Amino acid sequence: MATVLSVSGSPSATSRTARLLRHLDTRLAAHGHEVVPLDVRSLPAEALLGADFGHPAIVEATALFARADGVVIGTPVYKAAYSGLLKSLLDLLPQYALEGKTVLPLATGGTTAHVLAIDYALRPVLSSMGAGHIVQGWFTLDKDIAAGADGTLTVAPGAAEGLAQVVDRFSAALGSRTALLAAAG
């Protein structure tokens, strides 16, 4: 089916956001999509902070975006906005790096006061980068995500149901896009 780039904008190695994305990657793979994970924190800090567009890791990340049919963008919410780490990567991508792509924005945070960060902080940036279709995003409270000692992830029932719905809608939108492109030849 489609190739999905699953981007975690969390700076933390023990991030709930990244774990949640990897959990959702499994659902997307079960839908038949090829899922490519990208943890922005794994990119060299000097390249991100120094705006080194030519750094091999940045060139590779840019190529991953270009190759993807769809992009899942996940971020923790800090100070009512997406992470600075995610912003540093988005700033290094070409202006229309998301042109024609289906995008699913996801966010995690400690309080429902941050629930609108997707619509007021992240969605405008994704739109300005040419996203062809930004599907309904989802905000998950940190308290609804629990990681077991064995690495398993448990999502509270209400949050799990909402996440499943947005991921399934994203998958369906990708399927429609892929069918349209195939028909166009």
Secondary structure by P-SEA (a helix, b strand, c coil): cbbbbbbbcccccccaaaaaaaaaaaaaaaaccbbbbbccccccaaaaaacccccaaaaaaaaaaaaccbbbbbbbbccccccaaaaaaaaaccccccccbbbbbbbcccccccccccccccaaaaaaaccccccbbbbbbcccccccccccccccaaaaaaaaaaaaaaaaaaaaaaaaaaaac
